[in-house]
Amino acid sequence: METFVIKTPSSSANIGPGFDVIGLALSVYLELHVTIDRARATSAEPLNCRITYEGQGEGSADISLDPSVNLITRVALYVLRCHGQRMFPVETHVHIKNPIPLGRGLGSSGSAVVAGVMLGREVGHLDLDLDRLFDFCLMIERHPDNVGASLYGGFVGTYLRPLAPEDTQRIEIPLAEVLPAPAGGPGFLGVCLSGAGPTILALATGNFEAIANRIIQTLKDANPKQIDCEWRILEPAEGTQVIR
């Protein structure tokens, strides 16, 4: 019996002016718990794969358990078929544990794409490095900000290589002009929408609760309707891992 876990971080993207090019991996993780019984000769499951799902939040009940429809397994099949493998190994079970809110600006679909590409590599025993995995992610997701952060981890900026050297020359700008002190109190660095929203990303080095309460109060003061807000402290995360 072969078992392993794929652990993929969530992400925030479109950070500041970096629309579709800057992403930050965050410490809320999508996990795939995978078991494969390669000793079995046949499987009754479609495409040899059984999916179970454990999630939370709006939309979780709509997640498909059909491996030809579910985004994660569909991506994995794409990677496998690009390498001459038409389906999963016999008796593959993928248990998905997903605490990432769906459609809330924390890169849930990007994490699913990265996890799916990694799943295809692992079950197919494919020799693919991170850069080649990133190529497959971009064939599906098209924009690199979320998938780049979830795959590589940390704060990730992306660019197209076919640029003339003069277009990529470094320009020296005084740090004070790049990072002016915001009027948000101690520890506060800046705030922006996370992805397409509605999640708001506040960057800070400390004083987290006071900063969160101030942002929430500002939203409530500006909106006549009652707004329910939830906030979390998240750390920059490492990239996708396979744990055996």
Backbone as a ProteinNet text record, in pm:
[ID]
protein_1_A
[PRIMARY]
METFVIKTPSSSANIGPGFDVIGLALSVYLELHVTIDRARATSAEPLNCRITYEGQGEGSADISLDPSVNLITRVALYVLRCHGQRMFPVETHVHIKNPIPLGRGLGSSGSAVVAGVMLGREVGHLDLDLDRLFDFCLMIERHPDNVGASLYGGFVGTYLRPLAPEDTQRIEIPLAEVLPAPAGGPGFLGVCLSGAGPTILALATGNFEAIANRIIQTLKDANPKQIDCEWRILEPAEGTQVIR
[TERTIARY]
85.1	0	89	64.7	140.8	57	114.2	43.1	132.6	72.7	144.7	44.6	93.7	11.4	69.9	-15.5	23.7	-34.9	49.6	9.7	38.2	-67.4	-55.4	-110.5	-33	-81.6	-182.7	-265.9	-350.5	-262.9	-324	-242.8	-328	-259.9	-320.1	-248	-323.3	-262.7	-313.8	-267.6	-299	-254.5	-143	-99.7	-49.8	-109.6	-70.5	-87.4	16.3	7.4	34.3	60.2	104.3	-9.3	-95.7	-212.4	-168.4	-208.9	-181.1	-33.9	53.3	195.5	258.7	196.9	255.3	161.6	216.4	137.6	214.3	140.3	198.7	132.9	212.1	159.6	125.1	11.5	-36.9	-60.8	-58.7	-56.6	-195	-277.7	-398.3	-380.2	-389.7	-341.4	-451.8	-452.4	-527	-442.3	-502.7	-429.1	-496.9	-416.8	-463.2	-398.4	-480.2	-431.2	-457.5	-352	-362.3	-316	-396.3	-355.7	-374.9	-281.5	-286.6	-253.3	-342.9	-317.4	-277.5	-151	-103.5	-104.9	-130.5	-136.1	-266.4	-368.2	-497.1	-488.9	-560.1	-556.2	-663.4	-777.6	-888.7	-950.2	-1032	-1101.3	-1240.3	-1336.9	-1473.6	-1496.4	-1399.6	-1414.6	-1389.9	-1465	-1438.9	-1297.7	-1227.1	-1088.6	-996.1	-1038.9	-961.7	-945.1	-1028.4	-1006.8	-1134.5	-1122.8	-1233	-1195.5	-1289.5	-1266.5	-1357	-1301.7	-1381	-1338.6	-1431.7	-1406.3	-1445.6	-1360.5	-1383.7	-1351.4	-1455.9	-1434	-1528.5	-1522.2	-1607	-1639.4	-1747.1	-1781.8	-1873.8	-1918.6	-2011.7	-1951.9	-2031.1	-1986.8	-1929.2	-1899.6	-1838.5	-1930	-2060.5	-2154.8	-2162.3	-2114	-2121.8	-1996.5	-1897.2	-1774.1	-1802.8	-1766.5	-1792.8	-1695.6	-1748.5	-1666.2	-1641.1	-1678.6	-1652	-1511.8	-1419.1	-1281.5	-1267.9	-1369.2	-1363.7	-1416	-1472.5	-1530.7	-1455.4	-1417.7	-1346.6	-1219.8	-1197.9	-1085.8	-951.6	-931.6	-801.3	-769	-861.5	-834.3	-835.9	-915.1	-915.1	-778.7	-720	-586	-483.5	-493.4	-400.6	-410.4	-532.3	-550.7	-487.8	-497.2	-435.2	-284.2	-221.9	-77.4	-44.8	-122.7	-98.6	-111.7	-215	-239.9	-137	-78.7	31.8	155.1	154.4	267	223.6	115.5	74.8	2.2	-43.2	-118	-263	-356.8	-494.5	-578.5	-538.1	-616.2	-525.4	-586.1	-510.2	-468.1	-365.7	-335	-456.3	-466.7	-579.5	-590.2	-715.9	-745.9	-674.5	-689.1	-640.9	-752.5	-723.4	-818.9	-759	-831.3	-787.6	-885.2	-839.3	-920.5	-876	-967.6	-937.6	-980.3	-885.9	-916.2	-891.4	-998.4	-985.6	-1047.3	-965.2	-1015.4	-1012.2	-966.7	-956	-1095.4	-1141.7	-1273.1	-1279.1	-1390.7	-1405.1	-1453.3	-1388.4	-1432.4	-1422.6	-1322.6	-1310.8	-1176.8	-1106.9	-983.3	-861.9	-866.2	-751.1	-697.1	-722.2	-657.6	-700.1	-827.8	-871.1	-855.1	-889.3	-875.3	-728.6	-645.7	-502.9	-439.4	-478.1	-427	-470.4	-595.2	-644.7	-566.9	-535.3	-458.6	-319	-251.9	-117.2	-120.9	-217.6	-229.3	-257	-339.8	-370	-249.3	-170.2	-47.9	49.1	63.7	152.1	99.7	-32.5	-92.7	-61.7	-74.7	-41.8	102.8	193.6	335.2	359.9	298.4	327.3	267	139.7	78.3	134.2	180.1	237.3	385.6	447.6	593.2	667.6	630.5	685.8	803.9	903	1023	1003.8	932.7	902.3	954.5	1039.3	1088.1	985.4	1012.9	915.9	884.2	983.7	958.9	865.7	882	792.2	652.8	643.6	513.2	444.7	522.5	468	412.8	481.6	431	292.6	275.5	145.1	39.8	76.7	-17.5	-65.6	26.5	-8.2	-91.2	-76.9	-160.7	-307.2	-331.5	-468	-517.2	-437.3	-479.8	-456.3	-356.9	-326.5	-256.2	-299.9	-227.9	-146	-23	73	74	-2.9	16.2	-18.3	-139.6	-178.2	-102.7	-96.3	-31.2	118.8	180.8	323	349.9	266.8	284.7	259.2	152.7	119.4	221.8	283.7	382.4	518.4	568.7	704.2	708.5	600	597.3	654	621.1	673.1	608.4	682.5	637.2	694.4	607.8	650.9	609.1	706	678.5	713.8	636.8	660	673.7	742.5	758.8	778.8	755.8	778.5	924.7	986.4	1128.2	1162	1077.5	1120.9	1121.1	1184.3	1197.7	1339.9	1351.9	1484.7	1557.6	1689.5	1765	1743.7	1731	1714.6	1580.7	1482.6	1352.8	1354.3	1456	1461.9	1574.5	1633.4	1740.3	1685.2	1762.5	1719.7	1727.8	1626.8	1623.7	1631.6	1728.1	1745.1	1643.3	1561.9	1461.4	1480.6	1488.1	1503.9	1394.3	1432.2	1336.8	1221	1248.8	1143	1031.5	1063	960.6	881.8	942.2	874.7	784.9	833.7	759.3	738.9	651.4	622.1	550.9	570.3	507.5	356.8	275.3	130	75.9	-39.1	-99.1	-192.3	-142.3	-227.7	-185.9	-87.6	-44.5	76	130.5	251.3	232	329.8	327.4	255.1	175.4	93.9	176.5	174.2	250.8	163.8	44.3	-42.6	-159.4	-253.6	-373.9	-417.9	-473.3	-523.6	-625	-698.8	-785.1	-699.4	-745.2	-679	-743.5	-666.1	-722.5	-835	-949.7	-1066.5	-1158.4	-1113.7	-1195.4	-1300.5	-1387	-1398.7	-1297.4	-1211.7	-1110.4	-1018	-983.4	-890.2	-761	-649	-517.9	-452	-423	-347.9	-209.2	-106.4	31.7	80.1	132	171.1	281.2	357.1	463.6	429	317	275.7	147	97.8	-22.2	-142.5	-150.9	-245.2	-391.6	-426.8	-566.9	-617.3	-537.4	-578.2	-595.9	-506.4	-516.8	-642.7	-668.7	-788	-915	-921.1	-1040.3	-1062	-953.9	-967.2	-1021.4	-971.8	-1020.7	-1168	-1203.4	-1343.1	-1434	-1392.1	-1474.1	-1488.3	-1380.9	-1387.8	-1490.8	-1493.1	-1591.1	-1733.2	-1752.5	-1886.5	-1932.2	-1840.2	-1875.9	-1914.9	-1855.6	-1880.1	-1999.8	-2058.9	-2168.1	-2286	-2403.5	-2519.3	-2568.4	-2536.1	-2577.3	-2478	-2529.4	-2443.3	-2352.7	-2222.6	-2126.1	-2062.9	-2073	-2006	-1867.7	-1766.5	-1628.3	-1556.3	-1471.5	-1385.2	-1241.7	-1149.2	-1010.5	-918.2	-807.1	-708.5	-568.2	-477.7	-335.2	-274	-221.7	-159.4	-13.3	68.9	211.5	241.9	343.8	389.9	426.9	386.6	401.8	503.3	555.5	641.6	557	624.5	553.9	493.7	432.6	367.4	467.5	425.9	511.7	443.4	522.8	475.2	536.1	450	494.2	467.4	571.7	558.3	601.1
-119.1	0	124.5	211.7	337	450.3	529.5	642.7	765.6	880.7	1007	1120.7	1236.1	1355.8	1469.7	1539.2	1660.9	1779.2	1871.8	1985.7	2114.4	2184.7	2303.4	2426.5	2534.3	2652.9	2732.8	2806.8	2907	3024.4	3127.2	3241.2	3366.3	3477.9	3607.3	3662.4	3722.3	3770.1	3909.9	3961.1	4099.6	4197	4168	4248.8	4384.7	4491.3	4626.8	4645	4691.4	4712.4	4584.9	4472.5	4351.4	4267.1	4323.7	4251.4	4131.6	4013.2	3886.8	3846.1	3917.2	3881.4	3864.4	3914.6	3903.9	3824.8	3722.5	3640.2	3609	3576.9	3544.7	3418.1	3313.5	3189.4	3211	3156.1	3176.8	3042.8	3047.3	2925.1	2867.6	2856.1	2773	2673.4	2543.4	2443.3	2351.3	2331	2222.7	2095.9	1986.3	1860.6	1750.3	1672.4	1551.1	1432.4	1346.4	1223.6	1110.2	1058	966.5	826.9	726.9	586.9	516.3	427.5	351.8	206.5	117.2	-26.2	-81.1	-71.4	-112.5	-264.3	-337.9	-483.7	-531.1	-446.6	-484	-477.9	-568.5	-575.3	-489.4	-474.8	-399.2	-311.5	-215.6	-125.3	-97.6	-89.1	-56.4	93.1	172.5	317.8	376	482.7	548.3	605.4	577.2	623	573	464.9	400.5	488.5	590.4	687.5	710.6	702.2	735.6	862.5	957.2	1085.4	1094.8	1138.2	1181	1323.7	1398.5	1542.3	1583	1662.5	1718.4	1867	1950.6	2094.4	2173.2	2304.8	2392.4	2516.4	2583.1	2708.9	2692.5	2804.9	2809.1	2742	2656.6	2589.4	2451.7	2414.6	2284.2	2169.8	2188.9	2082.6	2058.8	2153.4	2141.4	2080.4	2044.8	1986.5	1848.6	1828.5	1701.3	1593.6	1472.8	1356.3	1268.7	1318	1248.8	1287.9	1192.9	1229	1294.4	1281	1347.6	1490.3	1528.9	1662.3	1742.5	1680	1748.5	1815.2	1940.7	2016.7	1950.6	1905	1848.4	1724.7	1630.4	1506.3	1528.5	1624.5	1655.3	1708.9	1794.9	1846.7	1733.2	1646	1532.7	1444.4	1420	1339	1405.9	1538.1	1610.9	1587.5	1597.1	1573.4	1429	1334.6	1193.3	1166.4	1220.4	1192.3	1258.8	1368	1428.4	1337.9	1237.6	1144.2	1000.6	987.5	856.7	768	822.9	744.3	791.9	703	742.6	758.7	694.8	703.4	684.8	692.8	676.2	530.4	506.1	367.4	301.3	170.2	95.8	120.3	140.3	159.5	280.3	394.8	521.6	586.9	626.4	698.7	834	940.8	1077.2	1137.6	1158.6	1225.4	1371.1	1462.4	1605.6	1671.1	1737.5	1816.7	1963.2	2041.4	2178.6	2280.2	2349.5	2457.7	2594.4	2600.5	2729.2	2773.4	2893.3	2940.7	2947.8	2903.1	2901.1	3036.9	3088.9	3213.1	3334.1	3337.1	3447.8	3520	3501.7	3576.5	3517.4	3387.9	3322.1	3209.7	3219.6	3130.5	2985.6	2958.4	2819.2	2741.7	2803.1	2731.9	2715.3	2815.8	2803.8	2692.4	2680.5	2571.3	2436.4	2428.9	2303.4	2265.4	2364	2336.2	2285.5	2352.9	2310.5	2170.1	2145.2	2012.5	1906.4	1940.9	1845.7	1812.8	1914.5	1891.4	1803.7	1833.6	1753.2	1610.4	1594.4	1461.4	1380.6	1444	1375.3	1328.4	1414.4	1376.4	1256.6	1258.8	1155.4	1020.6	1018.5	888.7	831.4	919.7	873.2	846.1	873.2	856.7	930.7	1057.5	1138.1	1220.7	1235.8	1312.7	1457	1535.5	1674.6	1765.2	1863.5	1957.6	2068.6	2158.6	2262.6	2352.9	2386.4	2474.9	2409.8	2278.8	2209.3	2197.1	2174.6	2173.4	2308.9	2415.8	2550.7	2570	2515.2	2521.5	2458.5	2341.8	2275.5	2358.6	2418.5	2505	2618.9	2679.5	2793.9	2752.6	2629.4	2582.2	2575.9	2564.8	2552.1	2683.1	2745.2	2863.8	2992.9	2994.9	3107.3	3223.9	3265.9	3374.8	3316	3366.5	3297	3334.6	3434.4	3487.5	3387.1	3331.6	3237.1	3104.7	3048.2	2917.1	2926.4	3038.4	3055.3	3056.4	3128.8	3134.6	2998.7	2929.9	2800.7	2693	2701.9	2601.1	2626.5	2749.4	2779.7	2822.7	2882.2	2932.3	3072	3138.7	3272.4	3379.3	3486.9	3602.2	3586.9	3574.1	3537.1	3644.3	3691.7	3779.3	3706.5	3727.1	3656.8	3756.9	3714.3	3799.3	3711.8	3768.9	3697.7	3710	3601.7	3604.2	3678.1	3674.5	3735.9	3888.8	3948.3	4092.9	4133	4247.3	4299	4333.6	4315.5	4343.6	4484.8	4581.9	4719.6	4740.3	4651.7	4663.7	4608.3	4533.2	4470.7	4525.8	4636.4	4695.9	4752.3	4733.9	4781.3	4933.4	4992.9	5137.3	5162.8	5241.5	5271.1	5376.4	5339.6	5430.4	5435.2	5552.8	5560.9	5483.7	5408.6	5324	5404.1	5527.4	5609.4	5636.8	5637.4	5660.4	5533.5	5418.5	5291.8	5252.2	5270	5229.9	5348.9	5441.6	5550.9	5496.7	5564.3	5519.8	5541.2	5434.5	5451.3	5503.9	5568.9	5628.3	5528.1	5408.6	5304.6	5258	5321.4	5282.8	5191.7	5159.8	5077	4939.2	4896.7	4764	4753.3	4853.1	4847	4886.6	4799.5	4826.1	4869	4812.1	4846.4	4750.3	4780.9	4699	4698.2	4584.6	4574	4460.9	4453.3	4337.9	4213.9	4100.9	3973.4	3911.4	3902.8	3853	3942.7	3881.8	3957.8	3992.5	3967	3996.1	3886.2	3901.1	4014.8	4015.1	3912.5	3912.9	4033.2	4094.8	4207.4	4160.9	4190.8	4152.8	4274.3	4265.5	4370.2	4315.5	4387.8	4348.2	4421.1	4344.7	4406.1	4324	4389.7	4322.7	4306.6	4360.8	4351.5	4428	4431.6	4507.6	4457.3	4324.8	4267	4290.8	4268.3	4280.4	4423.1	4520.3	4660.1	4699.2	4651.3	4681.5	4618.7	4491.1	4423.3	4494	4531.1	4598.2	4733.1	4803.2	4933.6	4918.4	4818.8	4795.6	4756.3	4664.8	4620.5	4737.1	4821.1	4935.2	5034.3	5053.4	5142.6	5092.7	4961.2	4903.7	4923.8	4901.3	4916.5	5061.9	5154.1	5296.1	5343.2	5281.5	5325.1	5255.9	5157.7	5080.8	5079.7	5123.6	5127.7	4988.8	4887	4751	4689	4599.4	4530.2	4432.4	4440.6	4352.9	4261.7	4131.9	4034.8	4006.6	4025.4	4007.6	3905.6	3827.3	3733.2	3762.8	3761.6	3789.7	3682.5	3663.2	3563.5	3620.4	3572.8	3601.9	3486.5	3514.7	3413.1	3448.1	3347.7	3365.3	3330.5	3393.4	3346.9	3199.3	3122.6	2977	2927.9	2808.8	2742.6	2685.3	2638.4	2586.5	2449.4	2393.8	2263.6	2154.4	2066.6	1957.3	1823.2	1721.7	1583.6	1513.3	1459.1	1396.5	1246.8	1168	1022	958.9
0	0	0	-95	-104.2	-45.8	43.5	102.9	103.3	82.8	94.3	110	153	172.9	90.9	17.4	-53.8	23.3	63.4	146.7	71	32.6	-52.9	18.6	30.1	100.6	18.6	88.8	24.2	-16.6	-75.8	-119.7	-131.4	-125.8	-156.5	-278.5	-369.8	-493.9	-527.9	-642.9	-682.8	-573.7	-510.4	-396.2	-444	-388.6	-428.7	-578.2	-648.2	-793.3	-873	-804.9	-874.9	-926.8	-1010.4	-1061.5	-1144.9	-1102.1	-1171.7	-1170.6	-1099	-1102.5	-964.4	-858.1	-724.5	-634.3	-568.4	-477.7	-350.7	-245.2	-115.2	-62.3	-37	20.6	167.5	210.6	346.9	416.7	549.3	629.6	658.5	555.1	557.7	443.9	472.7	377.7	326	195.5	132	142.8	187.1	200.3	119.6	48.3	-18.4	51.4	109.1	170.9	71.8	14.5	-99.5	-59	-94.8	-79.3	-213.1	-246.6	-371.9	-341	-383.5	-368.4	-505.1	-537.6	-669.9	-687.6	-579.6	-591.5	-655	-653	-711.3	-862.7	-928.9	-1075.6	-1139.4	-1073.7	-1130.5	-1022.4	-1067	-975.2	-1028.5	-937.4	-976.1	-984.7	-941.6	-940.1	-1079.1	-1115.8	-1244.9	-1249.1	-1356.8	-1375.2	-1264.1	-1197.3	-1089.5	-966.1	-950.8	-842.5	-762.4	-630.7	-539.9	-463.5	-457.3	-389.4	-267.3	-156	-41.3	-7.1	50.3	71.3	211.9	273	406	398.6	400.5	384.8	471.4	456.5	535.9	455.3	495.9	432.1	312.8	262.3	150.1	26.9	-38	-159.3	-137.9	-13.5	12	-29.6	-12	-46.8	-196.8	-276.4	-422	-483.9	-403.9	-456.7	-515.2	-640.2	-707.6	-659.7	-642.9	-609.1	-731.3	-847.5	-973.8	-1020.6	-1037	-1073.9	-1210.6	-1296.2	-1426.1	-1419.1	-1303.9	-1286.1	-1180.4	-1071.7	-963.6	-1017	-981.6	-1037.5	-1007.6	-886.1	-848.5	-930.6	-936.1	-1009.6	-1160.1	-1205.7	-1350.2	-1393.3	-1310.6	-1339.5	-1336.4	-1236.1	-1227.5	-1351.3	-1398.9	-1519.9	-1641.1	-1647.9	-1758.5	-1760.3	-1643.1	-1634.3	-1671.8	-1621.2	-1652.4	-1801.7	-1863.6	-2005.2	-2095.3	-2049.2	-2124.4	-2123.9	-2036.9	-2027.4	-2056.9	-2134.1	-2183.7	-2085.1	-1972.6	-1873.9	-1875.1	-1907.3	-1933.5	-1807	-1697.8	-1574.8	-1454.4	-1336	-1212.3	-1194.9	-1112.3	-1076.6	-1011.3	-1025.2	-969.2	-818.5	-774.2	-632.1	-572.7	-641	-585.7	-505	-383.7	-299.7	-264.6	-297.6	-267.2	-166.9	-45.1	56.8	64.1	33.7	27.4	158.1	224.8	344.5	309.6	306.4	256.6	352.6	432.1	516.8	448.1	321.9	252.2	208.4	245.9	201.2	48.6	-8.6	-153.5	-203.7	-307.5	-369.3	-279.8	-191.9	-97.1	-108.7	-220.3	-240.2	-172.8	-139.4	-77.7	-166	-295.4	-391.5	-383.7	-352.3	-338.5	-468.8	-581.7	-709.4	-747.5	-718.4	-745.8	-664.9	-537.7	-454.3	-509.5	-557.7	-614.6	-739.7	-824.4	-946.1	-910.9	-817.7	-777.6	-717.4	-629.4	-568.4	-674.3	-774.6	-881	-966.2	-1000.4	-1078.2	-999.1	-869.8	-785.8	-771.8	-763.1	-755.4	-880.9	-998.2	-1122.5	-1125.2	-1078.6	-1076.1	-984.7	-867.2	-767.9	-805.9	-847.4	-878.9	-1008.4	-1099	-1224.1	-1218.4	-1102.1	-1085.4	-1197.2	-1215.8	-1324.3	-1274.2	-1356.9	-1323	-1369.9	-1288.5	-1322.9	-1212.4	-1248	-1147.5	-1125.7	-1030.8	-996.5	-1114.9	-1195	-1308.7	-1410.3	-1432.6	-1525.5	-1465.8	-1335.5	-1270.1	-1283.7	-1272.4	-1288.4	-1429.5	-1529.9	-1667.4	-1677.1	-1615.4	-1619.1	-1546.1	-1433.2	-1361.3	-1450.1	-1525.2	-1609.7	-1730.5	-1776.3	-1886	-1844.3	-1715.2	-1663.7	-1603.9	-1519.3	-1444.6	-1522	-1611.8	-1701.5	-1633.1	-1516.1	-1448.5	-1334.2	-1314.2	-1229	-1081.7	-1041.2	-905.8	-796.2	-798.3	-693.7	-703.8	-824.7	-838.2	-809.8	-846.6	-817.7	-668.7	-593.7	-448.8	-384.1	-427.5	-367	-400.7	-517	-556.6	-492	-504.2	-457.7	-311	-260.5	-124.2	-112.5	-1.4	24	-62	-82.4	-160.9	-302	-401.5	-536.3	-636.8	-714.1	-827.5	-956.2	-1060.1	-1186.7	-1300.6	-1406.2	-1523.5	-1646.5	-1764.1	-1889.4	-1928.4	-1968.3	-2000.8	-2130.4	-2235.1	-2361.7	-2357.8	-2258	-2247.6	-2284.7	-2347.9	-2380.2	-2250.4	-2245	-2121.8	-2069	-2159.9	-2113.2	-2041.7	-2070.6	-2004.7	-1862.9	-1827.8	-1695.8	-1609.5	-1651.9	-1572.8	-1442.1	-1335.2	-1204.3	-1198.5	-1138.9	-1117.6	-967.6	-926.9	-784.9	-740.5	-640.5	-586	-435.1	-376.3	-230.6	-158.6	-54.6	15.6	73.7	114.5	173.2	73.3	-56.6	-157.9	-187.3	-162.8	-189.3	-73.4	49	167.8	260.8	223.6	315.9	439.2	551	675.1	667.2	670.3	663.2	795.1	785.3	904.5	970.5	996	1052	1189.2	1246.9	1379.4	1377	1493.2	1502.8	1439.5	1361.6	1301.5	1170	1135.6	1014	892.2	787.4	665.4	548.9	537.1	425	417.7	329.5	316.1	170.2	125.8	-11.4	-17.1	-128.6	-150.6	-170.4	-120.5	-146.3	-269.2	-378.8	-504	-550.5	-583.1	-626.6	-510.5	-385.4	-269.8	-249.3	-147.9	-56.1	58.6	67	172.8	158.4	270.8	273.7	340.3	277	329.4	392.5	521.5	590.5	621.5	580.7	607.3	731.7	827.5	954.4	1020.2	1106.7	1181.6	1329.2	1371.5	1510.9	1531.5	1657	1690.1	1610.2	1590.4	1494.8	1532.4	1657.5	1696.7	1680.8	1721	1708.2	1561.8	1476	1332.7	1274.7	1309	1257.9	1303.8	1430.4	1482.5	1415.9	1386	1321.1	1179	1105.4	969.1	971.2	1062	1071	1106.8	1200.2	1239.4	1124.7	1047	930.6	830.1	805.8	713.5	765.1	893.9	950.9	948.9	973.3	972.6	833.2	730.1	592.4	529	596.5	537.9	633.4	587.4	676.9	716.6	637	669.9	768.5	850.3	945.6	871.3	893	827.4	931.4	907.5	993.8	937.5	1018.1	972.8	1060.4	997.5	1068	1028.6	1124.2	1089.1	1146.8	1076.7	1119	1103.2	1187.3	1169.8	1091.4	972.6	888.3	864.8	858.5	832.6	687.1	627	495.7	504.8	402.8	408.1	306.9	331.8	235.1	122.1	16.8	-99.3	-75.3	-180.8	-172.8	-136.5	-45.2	0.5	-23.1	-48.2	-51.1	68.8	154.8	279.4	270.5	282.7	276.2	408.2
[MASK]
++++++++++++++++++++++++++++++++++++++++++++++++++++++++++++++++++++++++++++++++++++++++++++++++++++++++++++++++++++++++++++++++++++++++++++++++++++++++++++++++++++++++++++++++++++++++++++++++++++++++++++++++++++++++++++++++++++++++++++++++++++

